[in-house]
Structure formats: structure tokens, C-alpha cells
């Protein structure tokens, strides 16, 4: 079996595991008064998912022909597995939703842009909101103390509007903010480039249709 075949087979199970991790990670963040027994069970779920992702990467590494090069190219997987502090970033596996949705998306440029950019932006906003609320809500000087505050902050940050009424005060929160800012700039660039390419393609198609019409009028079929 090749790495590509394994990745295709493991995509859906890993996606479901990422969803399980999302629930296990987000529930205690959104409900600080959670029952201790349930909190313990959710912690067990999150570590089980961590083990599953570690096994997945180990299998992919074993199937690859150039293991050192593969590990270097997938350094983010190595970091997410090796550094427990980065465990919440495994939620980025949820971005596989975008690839799955793309299978049924329109084949034109507008359809692909809507799927990738819209889906990615929405997922990143929710994930960033949960992550920043996790690190901010217990700080004495925090102004992001509810999920609504966090979601508003994430929306204004990813769109690069930045009203400034909500902002992180912790070091971890600021790192999350920087990552979201860079992502927002990239998304805006993708949208701008895609829309421009769509306009150019549409104009070229219209010109081609007009040229074809003129040729038919000049040489009518007998």
C-alpha cells in the first residue's frame, strides 16, 4: 500500500476523530462548571485521539520511501504529535471537510473559491475562537470571557477589520491572534486573485463567443 492510498482510506476516520477531539476539547472550555467525571472522560477521549493521530503518522512514515524527507515535509505533524502543548492544533484536521466538500462542489472557479475559502474561513474562526477563549477566560485582565466575545474577535481578526474592542492579553492568545491575522491576509489574497481570474476568464469567454457569432454571420450555413 502506498502513502496516498493510506491517506485516502484514513481521511474519513481521522476526520471523525478530529470531530471527537473538537467536542472533548471545546466542551470544558465552553462549560467551566462541567462535571469532574465527564471532564475526566473527555480528557481520555482527547488523549485517545492523540494516540490515533500518532499511529496514523507512524504508518504514513513507514509506508514512505524516503522517511526523513517525508517527516521533514510534514514537520507540522511531527510537532503536533511531539509537543503536547500544541494538541489543540489537531483541530486543523477538520479542514479536511473542505476537501471532502470539494468533491461535490461546482467545477468552475466560483464554486471552488466558495468551497475552499468560505469553508476554511468559517472553520478557522470557530477553532480560533475556542482556542483563544481557552487561554484567555481565566486571566484577570481578560476582555474575551465568553464564546460570543471570542467568536466576534475571531471574525474581526480573520477579516482583518480589527475593531479593537476585544483583544487577547495573554502570550498564548497573542500567538493565536498572529496566526489568525496571517491566515486572514492569505484568504483575502486568495479571494482577490480568484475573483480577478474569474473576471478575466469570463471576459475572454464572452469575446470568444462574440467572435464565433461574427464568423457564423459572415459565413452563414447554406
C-alpha positions in Angstrom: 0.0 0.0 0.0 1.2 3.5 -0.9 1.1 6.6 1.4 -1.5 8.1 -0.9 -3.8 5.1 -0.6 -3.5 5.1 3.1 -4.2 8.8 3.4 -7.4 8.3 1.3 -8.6 5.5 3.4 -7.8 7.2 6.7 -9.2 10.6 5.7 -12.8 10.0 6.9 -11.8 8.1 10.2 -9.3 10.9 11.0 -12.0 13.5 10.3 -14.4 11.8 12.7 -11.6 11.6 15.3 -10.9 15.3 14.9 -14.6 16.0 15.5 -14.5 13.9 18.6 -11.4 15.8 19.7 -13.2 19.1 19.0 -16.0 18.0 21.4 -13.6 16.8 24.0 -11.5 19.9 23.9 -14.3 22.5 23.4 -16.8 21.3 25.9 -14.8 22.0 29.0 -13.8 25.4 27.6 -17.4 26.4 26.9 -18.7 25.0 30.1 -16.2 25.6 33.0 -18.7 24.1 35.5 -18.6 20.7 33.8 -18.9 17.6 36.0 -15.5 16.3 37.0 -16.2 12.8 35.9 -17.3 13.9 32.5 -14.2 16.2 32.3 -12.0 13.2 33.0 -13.7 11.1 30.3 -13.3 13.9 27.8 -9.6 14.2 28.7 -9.3 10.4 28.0 -11.0 10.9 24.6 -8.6 13.7 23.7 -5.6 11.6 24.5 -7.0 8.6 22.6 -7.4 10.8 19.6 -3.8 12.0 20.0 -2.6 8.4 20.0 -4.7 7.7 16.9 -3.0 10.6 15.0 0.4 9.4 16.2 -0.3 5.9 14.9 -1.5 7.4 11.6 1.7 9.4 11.1 3.7 6.3 12.1 2.0 4.3 9.4 2.5 7.0 6.8 6.1 7.3 7.7 6.6 3.5 7.5 5.0 3.5 4.0 7.0 6.3 2.6 10.1 5.5 0.6 12.2 8.5 1.9 11.2 8.7 5.5 13.5 11.5 6.6 12.3 13.7 3.7 8.7 12.8 4.3 9.0 13.7 8.0 10.7 17.0 7.0 7.9 17.8 4.6 5.3 17.0 7.3 7.1 18.8 10.1 3.7 20.1 11.4 2.5 16.6 12.0 5.7 15.8 13.9 5.3 19.0 16.0 1.6 18.3 16.8 2.4 14.8 18.0 5.6 15.6 19.8 4.5 18.7 21.6 1.5 18.2 23.9 1.0 22.0 24.2 0.1 22.0 20.5 -2.6 19.4 20.9 -5.4 21.8 20.2 -3.9 22.5 16.8 -5.0 19.0 15.8 -8.4 20.6 15.3 -7.0 21.8 12.0 -7.7 18.2 10.7 -11.2 19.5 10.5 -10.1 21.4 7.4 -10.4 18.1 5.6 -14.1 19.0 5.5 -13.1 21.4 2.7 -11.5 18.7 0.6 -14.5 16.4 1.1 -17.0 19.1 0.2 -14.9 19.9 -2.9 -15.8 16.5 -4.4 -19.4 17.7 -4.8 -18.6 21.3 -5.5 -19.0 23.1 -8.8 -16.1 22.6 -11.2 -16.0 26.3 -12.1 -13.7 28.7 -10.3 -16.5 30.4 -8.3 -17.6 27.1 -6.9 -14.1 26.1 -5.8 -13.5 29.5 -4.2 -16.8 29.4 -2.3 -16.0 25.9 -1.0 -12.3 26.4 -0.1 -12.3 30.0 1.1 -15.7 30.1 2.7 -15.3 26.7 4.4 -11.8 27.4 5.6 -12.6 30.9 6.9 -15.6 29.6 8.9 -13.7 26.7 10.4 -10.7 28.9 11.3 -13.0 31.4 13.0 -14.7 28.8 15.2 -11.4 27.0 16.0 -9.6 30.2 16.8 -12.5 31.4 19.0 -12.4 28.2 21.0 -8.6 28.3 21.3 -8.4 31.9 22.4 -11.3 31.5 24.9 -9.4 28.6 26.4 -6.3 30.7 27.1 -8.0 34.0 27.9 -11.1 33.4 30.0 -9.3 32.8 33.3 -6.9 35.8 33.1 -7.8 38.7 35.5 -7.4 41.3 32.8 -9.2 39.3 30.0 -11.9 41.0 27.9 -12.6 37.8 26.0 -14.6 35.8 28.6 -17.4 34.3 26.6 -17.7 32.3 23.4 -19.6 35.2 21.8 -16.7 37.5 22.6 -14.2 35.0 21.2 -16.3 34.5 18.0 -16.6 38.2 17.5 -12.9 38.7 18.0 -12.1 35.9 15.5 -14.5 37.3 12.9 -13.0 40.8 13.0 -9.5 39.4 13.1 -9.7 36.9 10.2 -11.3 39.6 8.0 -8.5 42.0 9.0 -11.1 44.6 10.2 -9.8 44.6 13.8 -12.2 46.8 15.7 -10.1 46.5 18.8 -13.0 46.2 21.3 -11.9 42.6 22.0 -8.2 41.5 22.1 -6.1 38.8 23.7 -3.9 39.8 26.7 -2.1 36.5 27.2 1.0 35.4 25.3 -0.7 32.3 24.0 -3.7 34.3 22.9 -1.5 36.7 21.0 0.2 33.9 19.2 -3.2 32.6 18.2 -4.1 36.2 17.0 -0.9 36.4 14.9 -1.7 33.1 13.2 -5.3 34.2 12.5 -4.1 37.6 11.1 -1.7 35.9 8.7 -4.4 33.5 7.7 -6.9 36.3 7.1 -4.4 38.2 4.9 -3.8 35.0 2.9 -7.6 34.4 2.5 -8.1 37.9 1.2 -5.3 37.4 -1.3 -6.9 34.2 -2.5 -10.3 35.8 -2.9 -8.9 38.8 -4.7 -6.8 36.7 -7.1 -9.6 34.2 -7.7 -12.2 36.9 -8.5 -9.8 38.7 -10.8 -9.1 35.4 -12.6 -12.8 34.7 -12.9 -13.4 38.1 -14.4 -10.6 37.6 -16.9 -11.9 34.2 -17.8 -15.4 35.5 -18.2 -14.4 38.3 -20.5 -12.2 36.0 -22.6 -15.2 33.6 -23.0 -17.5 36.4 -24.0 -15.0 37.6 -26.6 -14.6 34.1 -27.9 -18.4 33.7 -28.2 -18.7 37.1 -30.0 -16.0 36.1 -32.4 -17.7 32.8 -33.1 -21.0 34.6 -33.7 -19.4 37.0 -36.1 -17.8 34.2 -38.0 -21.2 32.4 -38.3 -22.8 35.6 -39.6 -20.0 36.2 -42.1 -20.2 32.6 -43.4 -23.8 31.5 -43.0 -24.5 27.9 -43.4 -26.2 27.0 -46.7 
